[in-house]
Amino acid sequence: MTTGKIQVSKTRSFMTVSLIELWERFGFYGMQALIVYFMVQRLGFADERANLVWSACAALIYVAPAIGGWVGDKVLGTKRTMLLGAGILTLGYALMAVPTDNTWFLFSALGVIVVGNGLFKPNAGNLVRKIYDGDDSKIDSAFTIYYMAVNVGSTFSMLLTPWIKDYVNANYGDGFGWHAAFAVCFVGLIVGIGNYMMMRHTLDDYGSEPDLLPVDKSKLAAVLGASLLAVVVSAVILEFEDIARVFVYGAGLVVLGIFIHLIRTSEESERAGLLAALVLTLQSVFFFIFYQQMSTSLALFALRNVDWDFVVMGQHLWTWSPAQFQALNPIWIMVLSPILAWAYAWGGKNNKDLSIAAKFALGFAVVAAGFFIYSVAGEFAVNGKTSSWVMIWGYGAYSLGELLVSGLGLAMIARYVPERMGGFMMGAYFVATGISQYLGGVVANFASVPQGITDPLETLTIYTSLFNKLGFAALGCTLIALAVLPLMRRLTQTHHSHNGSEHVDA
């Protein structure tokens, strides 16, 4: 809901949310850039275990917002829950900075991050939706710029944390560099929370019903108690692979059941929009299987089969550590986001905007192109090491696809879902994302390298074979997305006619 008379511009309110999201993502992606390497290189995990532990954690990180969105909508308030989540995330990164190799301590710290993210993520996105509620073209544009802000934070952290890790390890030894890098993530959250506290007045006119009331201490205590229990459960899930599998798939079935129940019991005017959101959410599941490769199979490919030197016409430009290649994703997104935001705004003004469903289909097509680029990496390899420029162009296609699918996922919820279900449906979208993150780890394990094999010539064929298969899989998803376009058009027309909108997606 929107409360009271708006005292500040929507742009300033939007910037307040975007900036705390920027710093939150600074912490998250700084940690993500290193976590699989930390488990493989520092803790001695096999590829299979590292991939599945991180993918299970990523799944939990995305499943948790299903509950966090409800807490924001009905219990504590959207703004309060977002701020509480940011505080818990700060604690999680502080625990990651403690210099210990104990796996249970690591899994507990990751559990704290899971809980913090669950409270923060859906409520930040829901605030953006509330700011631009009712304007489809501006919602698409706003969420694309919001997505760019996310990637400003992740770019700097993905470049910074690997460098800090290498520098501290080289000069002080004993593996302290890993924990020094995680400490940077903690500092980023402190800056983000401080900045939000100075700008929070710009959000006075936005929030959910509980934001209008004084804090209910009993409800706050209940949320904190449940959060502590969730940390313990998360640590157990990360330790035991079978439990992780049951939990993730079970969560998916429960949320899908609730989604179907809401569609069946919704008002006729709401049903078409909810069905459209369900179709696009299912497509997002397939996309995030591809997305999860960035922190699993592609990360290990960069470690073992990429020349880390950037060279042009024989001239050496710079050298990256393998973890820093992940920064290519947010760099490309920052380059492409303003272009797409302008295109969406122009299309909206001239009634030539592609539907979200069409954008999803195009996104799968360019993701396929990205994986085919990786699959031919062997053609540019010398002694099993491929050119760093292969990574640049592969990430370029991959990132454009991400913007077209993931970048509009939240906008899709904002466009098709009734406001009264906004927080829960944001959470449901993240649950679908979480399931696919875990599935992405399962897929990445098709390219897991057996311990003891270190020859790049042997590992190269393992990775390129997987990337080629993923390219064809993305092409299959493109064809499916194209096939459902007529259905999506009918659902969108029905949704707009019931909600009094004159605009119909092309």
Secondary structure, 3 states (H helix, E strand, C coil): CECCCCCCCHHHHHHHHHHHHHHHHHHHHHHHHHHHHHHHHHCCCCHHHHHHHHHHHHHHHHHCHHHHHHHHHHHCCHHHHHHHHHHHHHHHHHHHCCCCCCHHHHHHHHHHHHHHHHHHHHHHHHHHHHHCCCCHHHHHHHHHHHHHHHHHHHHHHHHHHHHHHHHHHHHHCCCHHHHHHHHHHHHHHHHHHHHHHHHHHHHCCECCHHHHCCCCHHHHHHHHHHHHHHHHHHHHHHHCHHHHHHHHHHHHHHHHHHHHHHHHHCCHHHHHHHHHHHHHHHHHHHHHHHHHHHHCHHHHHHHHHECCEEEECCEEEEECCHHHHHHHHHHHHHHHHHHHHHHHHHHHHCCCCCCHHHHHHHHHHHHHHHHHHHHCHHHHCECCEECHHHHHHHHHHHHHHHHHHHHHHHHHHHHHCCHHHHHHHHHHHHHHHHHHHHHHHHHHHHHCCCCCCCCHHHHHHHHHHHHHHHHHHHHHHHHHHHHCHHHHHHHHHHHHHHCCCCCCCC
